[in-house]
Amino acid sequence: MNKTSRVWLAVCAGIMLVSSSIFAAESGPRIFINNVEFAGSAFKLMMDKGTAMVSLKAIVEQLQGKVAFQDDRIDVTMPDASKLSMQVDSLERGLEAQSPEEAVHTWIRGVQTRSGAMQYAVLSPSLRQETKQEFIDHFWVTGGSSPHMGKVERLQSKKITPEKFQIAFDYPLVVMNETIETGSAVLTVEKIPRESFDYWAITQIAVKDPGDTGVMIGASKL
């Protein structure tokens, strides 16, 4: 083998080695933040017995936060958006229902005040997943100016199982303080198990006319 052939063989071997390293890196876990993919190397990604480990500083800075190291202390400062997110989480936990009726009353109040956030707070995890984008698209405002849901006088609760109830009620449709019609709804409420404590959440919303108060997210026809 002449000298030129040996050089080309070495170059080709090097290219194969680099290519295989790139392929190996790409075949590992992929990191996405808000659906945007980042190279694992940017976060110093390492895998240890199935556990993914990344650089705390790299992740926090990517989220527009700051990390400061001093002696045996690590200070993480997150932007206002993260603080607001924690505030929202705290409000949602405060609205979690301890009974089926409480969940329904909170949802009714959310409809009456056109607060999509209040309605969303008492939905089950699966119903949240189904409806979240629609709430976002409507800027978390539901219903319409007229007619709106008036005062609900009475709930009729039916026990399906110890962890599942159906709660029915009628509601006045009000325009300029006058009742023009009566609507009806049946909400299914189930106990949601959780490690810390269980809570009740709405898993299904059925309404005689889902559009009688304007936008009513997550509702199907009764």
C-alpha positions as CSV (number, residue, x, y, z in Angstrom):
1,M,0.0,0.0,0.0
2,N,1.5,3.4,-1.0
3,K,1.6,6.4,1.2
4,T,-1.4,8.2,-0.4
5,S,-3.6,5.1,0.1
6,R,-2.6,5.0,3.8
7,V,-3.4,8.6,4.3
8,W,-6.9,8.2,2.7
9,L,-7.5,5.1,4.8
10,A,-6.7,7.1,8.0
11,V,-8.9,10.0,7.0
12,C,-11.8,7.6,6.2
13,A,-11.4,5.9,9.6
14,G,-11.4,9.2,11.3
15,I,-14.6,10.3,9.5
16,M,-16.2,7.0,10.5
17,L,-15.2,7.4,14.1
18,V,-16.6,11.0,14.3
19,S,-19.8,10.0,12.5
20,S,-20.4,7.1,14.8
21,S,-19.9,9.4,17.8
22,I,-22.4,11.8,16.4
23,F,-24.8,9.0,15.7
24,A,-24.4,7.7,19.3
25,A,-25.0,11.1,20.7
26,E,-28.1,11.7,18.6
27,S,-29.5,8.2,19.5
28,G,-29.6,9.1,23.1
29,P,-32.3,11.2,25.0
30,R,-33.3,14.4,23.2
31,I,-33.9,17.6,25.2
32,F,-36.9,19.8,24.3
33,I,-37.9,23.1,26.0
34,N,-41.3,24.4,24.9
35,N,-41.1,22.1,21.9
36,V,-37.7,23.4,20.8
37,E,-34.9,20.9,20.6
38,F,-31.5,21.6,22.2
39,A,-28.3,19.6,21.8
40,G,-27.6,17.4,24.8
41,S,-24.0,18.7,24.8
42,A,-25.3,22.3,25.5
43,F,-26.6,21.0,28.8
44,K,-23.8,18.6,29.5
45,L,-26.2,15.7,29.3
46,M,-25.1,12.4,31.0
47,M,-26.9,9.2,31.5
48,D,-26.3,7.1,34.7
49,K,-28.3,3.9,35.0
50,G,-31.3,5.3,33.3
51,T,-31.2,8.7,35.1
52,A,-30.6,11.8,32.9
53,M,-28.4,14.4,34.5
54,V,-27.9,17.9,33.1
55,S,-26.1,21.1,34.1
56,L,-28.3,23.1,36.5
57,K,-26.7,26.3,35.4
58,A,-27.3,25.6,31.7
59,I,-31.0,24.7,32.2
60,V,-31.7,27.7,34.5
61,E,-30.0,30.1,32.2
62,Q,-31.9,28.8,29.2
63,L,-35.1,29.6,31.2
64,Q,-33.8,33.2,31.6
65,G,-32.9,32.6,35.3
66,K,-29.6,32.9,37.2
67,V,-27.5,30.6,39.3
68,A,-25.0,31.7,41.9
69,F,-22.6,29.4,43.7
70,Q,-21.1,30.4,47.0
71,D,-19.5,28.1,49.6
72,D,-22.0,25.3,50.2
73,R,-25.0,27.4,48.9
74,I,-26.6,27.4,45.5
75,D,-29.0,30.4,44.8
76,V,-31.4,30.0,41.8
77,T,-33.2,33.2,40.7
78,M,-36.0,32.7,38.2
79,P,-37.7,35.4,36.1
80,D,-41.1,36.9,36.9
81,A,-42.9,34.4,34.6
82,S,-41.8,31.5,36.9
83,K,-42.9,33.4,40.0
84,L,-46.3,34.0,38.3
85,S,-46.5,30.3,37.4
86,M,-45.9,29.3,41.1
87,Q,-48.6,31.8,42.1
88,V,-51.1,30.2,39.6
89,D,-50.2,26.8,40.9
90,S,-50.9,27.9,44.5
91,L,-54.2,29.4,43.5
92,E,-55.2,26.2,41.7
93,R,-54.3,24.1,44.7
94,G,-56.4,26.4,46.9
95,L,-59.4,25.8,44.7
96,E,-59.1,22.0,44.7
97,A,-62.4,20.6,45.9
98,Q,-62.8,18.4,49.0
99,S,-66.3,17.2,47.9
100,P,-68.1,16.7,44.6
101,E,-70.5,19.6,45.4
102,E,-67.6,22.0,46.1
103,A,-66.1,21.2,42.7
104,V,-69.4,21.9,40.9
105,H,-70.0,25.1,42.9
106,T,-66.6,26.4,41.9
107,W,-67.2,25.5,38.3
108,I,-70.6,27.3,38.3
109,R,-68.9,30.4,39.8
110,G,-66.3,30.3,37.1
111,V,-69.1,30.2,34.4
112,Q,-71.0,33.0,36.1
113,T,-67.9,35.2,36.2
114,R,-66.6,34.1,32.8
115,S,-63.4,32.9,34.5
116,G,-61.9,30.1,32.4
117,A,-59.1,29.8,35.0
118,M,-61.6,29.0,37.8
119,Q,-63.4,26.4,35.7
120,Y,-60.0,24.9,34.7
121,A,-58.9,24.6,38.3
122,V,-61.6,22.0,39.1
123,L,-61.2,19.9,36.0
124,S,-59.6,16.4,36.1
125,P,-56.1,16.0,34.7
126,S,-57.5,14.3,31.6
127,L,-60.2,17.0,31.0
128,R,-57.6,19.7,31.5
129,Q,-55.4,18.1,28.8
130,E,-58.4,18.1,26.4
131,T,-59.4,21.7,27.0
132,K,-56.3,23.7,27.9
133,Q,-55.6,24.9,24.3
134,E,-59.2,26.1,23.9
135,F,-58.9,28.1,27.2
136,I,-55.7,29.6,25.9
137,D,-57.2,30.4,22.5
138,H,-60.0,32.3,24.3
139,F,-57.5,34.1,26.7
140,W,-59.1,32.3,29.6
141,V,-62.4,34.1,29.2
142,T,-65.6,32.1,28.6
143,G,-69.3,32.8,28.1
144,G,-70.7,35.9,26.7
145,S,-72.2,39.2,27.8
146,S,-75.7,38.0,27.4
147,P,-77.4,35.7,28.3
148,H,-75.4,34.6,31.3
149,M,-75.9,31.9,34.0
150,G,-77.9,33.2,36.9
151,K,-78.1,31.9,40.4
152,V,-78.2,28.1,40.9
153,E,-80.6,27.3,43.6
154,R,-80.2,23.5,44.1
155,L,-77.9,20.7,43.2
156,Q,-79.2,17.1,42.8
157,S,-76.4,14.6,43.6
158,K,-76.4,11.0,42.5
159,K,-73.8,8.5,43.8
160,I,-72.5,6.2,41.1
161,T,-69.7,4.7,43.1
162,P,-67.9,5.9,46.3
163,E,-65.5,7.7,44.0
164,K,-67.9,8.9,41.4
165,F,-70.9,11.2,41.5
166,Q,-73.2,12.8,39.0
167,I,-74.6,16.3,39.9
168,A,-77.5,17.8,38.0
169,F,-78.9,21.3,38.3
170,D,-81.0,23.8,36.4
171,Y,-79.9,27.4,35.9
172,P,-81.6,30.6,34.7
173,L,-80.4,32.3,31.6
174,V,-80.5,36.0,32.4
175,V,-80.6,39.0,30.2
176,M,-80.8,42.5,31.7
177,N,-81.8,41.0,35.1
178,E,-84.6,39.1,33.4
179,T,-84.8,35.3,33.1
180,I,-85.5,34.4,29.5
181,E,-85.1,30.6,29.7
182,T,-83.8,27.8,31.9
183,G,-80.7,25.7,31.1
184,S,-79.8,22.3,32.5
185,A,-76.5,20.6,33.2
186,V,-75.2,17.3,34.5
187,L,-71.6,17.2,35.7
188,T,-69.7,14.0,36.5
189,V,-67.2,14.4,39.4
190,E,-64.7,11.8,40.5
191,K,-62.1,11.4,43.3
192,I,-58.6,11.9,42.0
193,P,-56.0,9.9,44.0
194,R,-52.8,11.6,44.9
195,E,-49.9,10.7,47.1
196,S,-50.4,13.7,49.5
197,F,-54.2,13.8,49.6
198,D,-57.1,13.0,47.3
199,Y,-59.3,15.6,45.8
200,W,-62.5,15.8,43.7
201,A,-62.5,17.0,40.1
202,I,-64.9,17.3,37.2
203,T,-64.4,14.6,34.5
204,Q,-67.4,15.3,32.3
205,I,-69.7,18.3,31.5
206,A,-73.0,17.7,29.8
207,V,-75.4,20.6,29.1
208,K,-78.8,20.8,27.4
209,D,-77.5,23.6,25.2
210,P,-73.6,24.0,25.3
211,G,-73.9,27.4,23.7
212,D,-76.7,28.9,25.8
213,T,-74.3,31.2,27.7
214,G,-71.8,31.6,24.8
215,V,-68.5,29.8,25.0
216,M,-68.7,26.9,27.5
217,I,-65.4,25.0,27.2
218,G,-65.4,21.2,27.7
219,A,-69.1,20.8,27.5
220,S,-71.0,18.3,25.4
221,K,-74.7,18.1,24.6
222,L,-76.9,16.5,27.3
